[in-house]
Every structure is written in structure tokens, then in C-alpha cells.
Amino acid sequence: MRPSGTPKQLEKRRHRAVQLLESGQSLSGVARQIGAAVSSVFRWRQTYRRKGRQGLDARPSPGRPPRLSATEKRQLVRLLTRGAVRAGYRTELWTLPRVAELIHQQFGVRYHPAHVWKVLTALGWSCQKPERRAVERDEDAIARWTRDDWPRIKKRRSTWRSSRLRR
């Protein structure tokens, strides 16, 4: 399993391990000190001997590069926080098709609406369901009814009477 940390942090860890090995420490001592398996420290030492310091450098992660750059993702967050109305929609509700359309308009990148969800969760956004309320709703009247009428209407427990007990 891949250890946690950025590629740069893991690179520093490998360089530190080789530095400790060169200072005369044992494989198991270095592994314990940096929190790695002995086999990993051994492998790093072998790589260092064959390729030098650049053999321990972080390499770019394999796979397809992201379609949106980090700068574009920051711009997307700014556009989303401004609101959907400002982006030209009638309501403030951001839906996946709307976000996909916004990404296409702003950055020229097409995403299927279902895949926009992956982009949004990677940015720290989560699904929110708007609370449905009637437009005609009068909050003051509701508060007044709850305060004045509800206590009067509410069913109260009758007093306990022994005559109600059956034997």
C-alpha cells in the first residue's frame, strides 16, 4: 500500500533514509526511524547505488492528466460560489448538468454530468438538497401560532386517578 504524503514528501523521506544509511545506521534502524519497511529501505539503497540521488526523486504519477488544471479548478470554485443566478440561471440551484455546462462554457472541457460529481467532491463540495418551503409562508405567523395556540390545543395528560384502575 502506498504511504500517505505528497510525492515531494515521500521523496524527502527516501533521501533522508539514504542519508541515515550513509551515516552508518543499519537497515532496520533506518526503517524504524522513518517508519518504513526494511525491504523499502533496502530497495532505496539499491536504487541510490545504481542511479544516484535522481533515482530517488519523485516521478510524475502515471495515468491521464486531469482535464482541468489547478488554476482552472480554483476559477471554477470562484464561479460556483458566486452563484447560479450570476452564471445566468433562473434559480440558485447548482445541478450537475449546470456545472457541466459552466465548465464547458468557461474552459472548453466537456464532462458528462455524472462525472462532474467526481470533480466537485475532489474540490471539497458535497451534495446539498434545498429545503422546500412555500413562497407564501409567513414565519411570524407560524412563530405566533407555536407560541400562543399550540400550548392551548396540545393534549395534556389527565391527572392520575385510582378509580380508573381495574382489578
KOLVEX-757284 format. One record per residue (C-alpha): residue in three letters; z, x, y; residue number from 0. Coordinates in nm, 4 decimals. Layout:
REM residues N
- resn,z,x,y,resi
- ALA,Z,X,Y,NUM
...
END
This chain:
REM residues 167
- resn,z,x,y,resi
- MET,0.0000,0.0000,0.0000,0
- ARG,-0.0861,0.1275,0.3458,1
- PRO,0.2191,0.2244,0.5519,2
- SER,0.2790,0.0471,0.8802,3
- GLY,0.1723,0.2112,1.2025,4
- THR,-0.1369,0.2725,1.4083,5
- PRO,-0.3910,0.5275,1.2871,6
- LYS,-0.2654,0.7699,1.5557,7
- GLN,0.0977,0.7277,1.4422,8
- LEU,0.0016,0.7906,1.0793,9
- GLU,-0.1979,1.0972,1.1850,10
- LYS,0.1085,1.2337,1.3665,11
- ARG,0.3112,1.1715,1.0525,12
- ARG,0.0671,1.3750,0.8388,13
- HIS,0.0620,1.6600,1.0896,14
- ARG,0.4434,1.6581,1.1015,15
- ALA,0.4589,1.6752,0.7195,16
- VAL,0.2313,1.9816,0.7100,17
- GLN,0.4354,2.1412,0.9886,18
- LEU,0.7532,2.0926,0.7842,19
- LEU,0.5845,2.2322,0.4710,20
- GLU,0.4771,2.5419,0.6624,21
- SER,0.8349,2.5926,0.7809,22
- GLY,0.9318,2.6387,0.4163,23
- GLN,1.0635,2.2969,0.3137,24
- SER,0.9933,2.1545,-0.0316,25
- LEU,0.7532,1.8679,-0.1039,26
- SER,1.0362,1.6315,-0.1958,27
- GLY,1.2400,1.7331,0.1110,28
- VAL,0.9473,1.6634,0.3450,29
- ALA,0.8686,1.3348,0.1686,30
- ARG,1.2293,1.2213,0.2073,31
- GLN,1.2424,1.3280,0.5716,32
- ILE,0.9268,1.1459,0.6838,33
- GLY,0.9574,0.8509,0.4457,34
- ALA,0.6522,0.9103,0.2279,35
- ALA,0.5849,0.9587,-0.1416,36
- VAL,0.5863,1.3141,-0.2752,37
- SER,0.2319,1.2584,-0.4044,38
- SER,0.1174,1.1740,-0.0496,39
- VAL,0.2725,1.4889,0.0941,40
- PHE,0.1080,1.6916,-0.1832,41
- ARG,-0.2296,1.5302,-0.1083,42
- TRP,-0.1909,1.6033,0.2664,43
- ARG,-0.1094,1.9670,0.1900,44
- GLN,-0.4204,1.9976,-0.0305,45
- THR,-0.6385,1.8387,0.2389,46
- TYR,-0.4919,2.0700,0.5011,47
- ARG,-0.5669,2.3752,0.2852,48
- ARG,-0.9278,2.2652,0.2252,49
- LYS,-1.0258,2.1174,0.5644,50
- GLY,-0.7659,2.2362,0.8123,51
- ARG,-0.5984,2.0202,1.0797,52
- GLN,-0.9024,1.7956,1.1278,53
- GLY,-0.8743,1.6901,0.7619,54
- LEU,-0.5502,1.5118,0.8560,55
- ASP,-0.6972,1.3377,1.1627,56
- ALA,-0.7265,0.9606,1.1702,57
- ARG,-1.0670,0.8296,1.0719,58
- PRO,-1.2247,0.5120,1.2017,59
- SER,-1.1455,0.2118,0.9866,60
- PRO,-1.4295,0.1034,0.7595,61
- GLY,-1.5989,-0.2286,0.7918,62
- ARG,-1.7877,-0.4196,1.0501,63
- PRO,-1.6772,-0.3549,1.4081,64
- PRO,-1.5330,-0.6542,1.5942,65
- ARG,-1.7859,-0.8652,1.7846,66
- LEU,-1.5633,-0.8830,2.0913,67
- SER,-1.4312,-0.5629,2.2446,68
- ALA,-1.0679,-0.5285,2.3536,69
- THR,-1.1743,-0.5790,2.7172,70
- GLU,-1.3659,-0.8950,2.6284,71
- LYS,-1.0653,-1.0277,2.4357,72
- ARG,-0.8445,-0.9735,2.7425,73
- GLN,-1.1035,-1.1571,2.9547,74
- LEU,-1.1082,-1.4406,2.7001,75
- VAL,-0.7291,-1.4768,2.7238,76
- ARG,-0.7572,-1.4948,3.1046,77
- LEU,-1.0275,-1.7621,3.0801,78
- LEU,-0.8249,-1.9654,2.8324,79
- THR,-0.5063,-1.9508,3.0399,80
- ARG,-0.6939,-2.0777,3.3460,81
- GLY,-0.7543,-2.3998,3.1568,82
- ALA,-1.0330,-2.6030,3.0066,83
- VAL,-1.0899,-2.8122,3.3219,84
- ARG,-1.1625,-2.4988,3.5211,85
- ALA,-1.4066,-2.3949,3.2479,86
- GLY,-1.5990,-2.7188,3.3035,87
- TYR,-1.4435,-2.9637,3.0559,88
- ARG,-1.3008,-3.3056,3.1425,89
- THR,-0.9615,-3.2503,2.9791,90
- GLU,-0.7229,-2.9550,2.9472,91
- LEU,-0.7526,-2.9596,2.5682,92
- TRP,-0.8906,-2.6391,2.4140,93
- THR,-1.0613,-2.7163,2.0838,94
- LEU,-1.2206,-2.4620,1.8518,95
- PRO,-1.5763,-2.5782,1.9356,96
- ARG,-1.4953,-2.5499,2.3076,97
- VAL,-1.3587,-2.1974,2.2665,98
- ALA,-1.6645,-2.1013,2.0573,99
- GLU,-1.8904,-2.2352,2.3336,100
- LEU,-1.6928,-2.0470,2.6004,101
- ILE,-1.7231,-1.7208,2.4034,102
- HIS,-2.0982,-1.7727,2.3695,103
- GLN,-2.1430,-1.8527,2.7406,104
- GLN,-1.9298,-1.5644,2.8667,105
- PHE,-2.0024,-1.2880,2.6155,106
- GLY,-2.3213,-1.3916,2.4344,107
- VAL,-2.1463,-1.3834,2.0969,108
- ARG,-2.1775,-1.6763,1.8593,109
- TYR,-1.8825,-1.7745,1.6412,110
- HIS,-1.8611,-2.0698,1.4074,111
- PRO,-1.5802,-2.2922,1.5396,112
- ALA,-1.3820,-2.2421,1.2189,113
- HIS,-1.3889,-1.8638,1.2697,114
- VAL,-1.2735,-1.8863,1.6310,115
- TRP,-0.9314,-1.9584,1.4848,116
- LYS,-0.9104,-1.6009,1.3495,117
- VAL,-0.9876,-1.4598,1.6949,118
- LEU,-0.7241,-1.6812,1.8593,119
- THR,-0.4480,-1.6015,1.6096,120
- ALA,-0.5214,-1.2293,1.6469,121
- LEU,-0.4654,-1.2786,2.0206,122
- GLY,-0.1293,-1.4445,1.9566,123
- TRP,-0.2381,-1.8027,2.0200,124
- SER,-0.1261,-2.0873,1.7961,125
- CYS,-0.2302,-2.4428,1.7269,126
- GLN,-0.0758,-2.6946,1.9647,127
- LYS,-0.1065,-3.0699,1.9336,128
- PRO,-0.0880,-3.2576,2.2630,129
- GLU,0.1779,-3.5260,2.2843,130
- ARG,0.0181,-3.8688,2.3125,131
- ARG,0.1582,-4.0801,2.5922,132
- ALA,0.0271,-4.3905,2.7601,133
- VAL,-0.1087,-4.3365,3.1103,134
- GLU,0.0825,-4.6451,3.2262,135
- ARG,0.4143,-4.5053,3.1011,136
- ASP,0.6935,-4.5320,3.3594,137
- GLU,0.9523,-4.2612,3.2909,138
- ASP,1.2028,-4.4020,3.5448,139
- ALA,1.1926,-4.7483,3.3871,140
- ILE,1.2414,-4.6001,3.0398,141
- ALA,1.5413,-4.3958,3.1551,142
- ARG,1.6915,-4.7016,3.3282,143
- TRP,1.6461,-4.9191,3.0158,144
- THR,1.8007,-4.6488,2.7939,145
- ARG,2.0977,-4.6116,3.0279,146
- ASP,2.1613,-4.9831,3.1102,147
- ASP,2.0095,-5.2169,2.8498,148
- TRP,2.0236,-5.0193,2.5255,149
- PRO,2.4055,-4.9887,2.5073,150
- ARG,2.4339,-5.3667,2.5622,151
- ILE,2.1779,-5.4508,2.2907,152
- LYS,2.2839,-5.1907,2.0367,153
- LYS,2.4546,-5.3378,1.7311,154
- ARG,2.8202,-5.2444,1.7254,155
- ARG,3.0432,-5.2087,1.4261,156
- SER,3.2727,-5.5044,1.3930,157
- THR,3.6432,-5.4377,1.3593,158
- TRP,3.7732,-5.3931,1.0075,159
- ARG,3.9410,-5.6997,0.8673,160
- SER,4.1241,-5.7180,0.5403,161
- SER,4.0133,-6.0807,0.4981,162
- ARG,3.6612,-5.9572,0.4301,163
- LEU,3.7701,-5.7694,0.1221,164
- ARG,3.7104,-5.9409,-0.2081,165
- ARG,3.9278,-5.8944,-0.5082,166
END
